Amino acid sequence: MSRLLVATSNAGKQGEFRRLLAHLPAVIVTPDDVGLHLEVDEPYNTYAENSAAKADAYARASGLLSLADDSGIEVAALDWGPGVRSARWGGGSNADRLLEALGDADDRRARMICALAVARPATPAPEIEVFDGMVSGSIARERRGFGGFGYDPVFLLPSGLTTAQLPEAEKDAISHRGRAVAAATPRLLELLGG
């Protein structure tokens, strides 16, 4: 069975991707599983470019079909930021930093974005395709729920629950990362021969 490398060292993302990709005819592996320890810069202003850079680096280093994402939260009251800087924006608990930045703002519209890059090893360079996922919601006024990671405790869905309050299967079905994986699945099945 082919191996598919999930190019992230983030334990929360690794767990989520293992669930999201479980239906594929592949053994899902992480950088640790294959002895890779790369530091890939994410200097770009778009999710697509950052995810492509990561997928490219890992496909070159591993020789494996590699998948990487860049994702973030965009909030109307913050001029649709922090965006591609979401992971590095908070300097501590990103969810708490976001609540502090919004304060009592009335406009709490937000969206979670994911660009998922799939890199197929090839000569002279990996072939890369990018798939997108997005979910719209708003920012809660306080942390709610214990599931997920990152901004999940404050990302409020139209149902009135945060993504941290959803069972994993429900979150995976509607999340930005889940939607990006769904968009990529037909191509991944082709590449994996399934």
C-alpha positions in Angstrom: 0.0 0.0 0.0 1.3 3.5 -0.9 2.3 5.9 1.8 0.9 9.4 2.0 3.0 11.9 4.0 1.1 14.5 6.1 3.7 17.3 6.2 3.1 18.8 9.6 4.6 18.4 13.1 1.4 19.9 14.7 -0.1 17.0 16.7 -3.6 18.5 16.5 -3.4 18.6 12.7 -1.8 15.2 12.5 -4.7 13.6 14.4 -7.3 15.5 12.3 -5.6 14.5 9.0 -5.4 10.8 10.1 -9.2 10.9 10.6 -9.9 12.8 7.4 -7.7 10.6 5.2 -8.6 7.2 6.8 -10.8 6.3 3.8 -7.9 6.4 1.4 -6.0 3.3 0.2 -2.8 4.6 1.8 -0.7 4.3 5.0 -0.8 7.8 6.5 2.6 8.8 7.8 4.0 11.9 9.5 7.5 13.4 9.3 8.5 11.7 12.6 7.3 8.3 11.1 9.8 8.7 8.2 12.6 10.4 10.2 12.2 13.9 8.6 12.7 17.1 10.5 12.4 20.0 8.2 11.9 23.7 8.9 10.0 25.2 5.9 9.6 28.9 5.8 6.1 30.3 5.1 7.0 33.7 3.8 4.1 34.1 1.3 0.9 36.2 1.6 -1.4 33.4 0.4 -2.4 30.1 2.0 -1.9 28.4 -1.4 1.8 29.5 -1.8 2.7 28.6 1.8 1.0 25.1 1.6 2.7 24.5 -1.8 6.1 25.4 -0.4 5.7 22.9 2.5 4.3 20.1 0.3 7.1 20.6 -2.3 9.9 20.5 0.4 8.5 17.3 2.0 8.0 15.6 -1.3 11.5 16.3 -2.4 13.0 15.2 0.9 10.9 12.0 1.3 10.2 10.9 -2.2 6.6 10.3 -1.1 3.3 11.8 -2.1 3.0 14.6 0.3 0.1 16.7 1.6 0.5 20.0 3.5 -1.9 22.7 4.5 -1.8 26.3 5.4 -4.9 27.5 7.2 -6.1 30.4 9.2 -8.9 32.4 10.6 -10.1 35.7 9.1 -12.2 38.1 11.2 -14.2 41.0 9.8 -13.5 43.3 12.8 -9.7 42.7 12.3 -9.8 43.7 8.5 -10.2 40.0 7.8 -7.0 39.2 9.6 -4.9 37.6 11.0 -5.2 35.3 7.9 -2.0 33.6 6.8 -0.3 34.8 10.0 -2.9 33.1 12.3 -0.6 30.4 13.7 2.1 33.0 14.7 -0.2 35.8 15.5 -1.2 35.2 19.1 2.2 34.6 20.8 0.5 32.4 23.3 -3.1 31.1 23.3 -4.3 32.3 19.9 -7.9 31.9 20.9 -7.5 34.0 24.0 -5.6 36.6 22.0 -8.4 36.8 19.5 -11.0 37.3 22.2 -8.9 40.1 23.7 -8.4 41.8 20.3 -12.2 41.7 19.6 -13.3 42.9 23.1 -16.9 43.9 22.9 -17.0 44.3 19.1 -20.5 43.8 17.6 -19.3 42.6 14.2 -17.9 39.1 15.0 -18.2 37.5 11.5 -15.3 35.2 10.7 -14.3 32.4 8.4 -11.8 29.5 8.6 -9.7 28.9 5.5 -7.6 26.0 4.4 -5.4 25.6 1.3 -4.3 21.9 1.0 -1.4 21.2 -1.3 -0.7 17.8 -2.8 2.8 17.2 -4.1 3.6 14.2 -6.3 7.3 13.5 -6.6 8.5 14.0 -10.1 11.5 15.1 -12.1 12.8 17.8 -12.2 10.3 19.1 -9.5 7.3 17.8 -7.7 3.9 18.4 -9.3 1.7 20.4 -7.0 -2.1 20.9 -6.9 -3.9 23.0 -4.3 -7.4 22.4 -3.0 -9.4 24.9 -0.9 -11.9 24.6 2.0 -13.8 27.3 3.9 -16.3 27.5 6.7 -18.1 30.7 7.8 -19.2 31.5 11.3 -18.4 34.1 13.9 -16.3 34.6 17.1 -17.9 33.6 20.4 -17.6 36.0 23.3 -15.9 33.3 25.5 -14.2 30.0 25.1 -16.6 27.0 24.7 -15.9 23.3 24.4 -12.9 21.1 24.9 -12.4 19.5 21.5 -10.2 20.4 18.6 -7.2 22.8 18.9 -6.2 26.3 17.9 -9.2 28.6 17.4 -11.8 25.9 17.7 -13.0 27.0 21.2 -14.0 30.4 19.9 -15.1 29.7 16.3 -18.9 29.7 16.5 -20.9 28.0 13.8 -24.4 29.1 12.7 -25.8 26.1 14.8 -24.7 28.0 18.0 -21.9 25.6 18.8 -18.2 26.2 18.5 -16.1 23.7 16.6 -14.6 22.6 19.9 -18.1 21.5 21.1 -18.7 19.2 18.2 -17.9 15.5 18.1 -14.9 14.8 15.9 -16.9 13.3 13.1 -19.3 16.2 12.9 -16.4 18.8 13.0 -14.5 16.9 10.3 -17.6 16.9 8.0 -17.9 20.7 8.0 -14.5 22.1 8.9 -12.3 24.1 6.5 -9.8 21.3 6.6 -12.5 18.6 6.1 -13.8 20.5 3.1 -10.3 20.9 1.5 -9.7 17.1 2.0 -13.1 16.4 0.4 -12.1 18.5 -2.6 -8.8 16.8 -2.9 -10.1 13.2 -2.4 -10.8 12.4 -6.1 -7.3 13.4 -7.1 -5.7 11.6 -4.2 -7.6 8.5 -5.1 -6.2 8.8 -8.7 -2.6 9.3 -7.4 -2.9 6.4 -5.0 -4.4 4.1 -7.6 -7.5 3.6 -5.6 
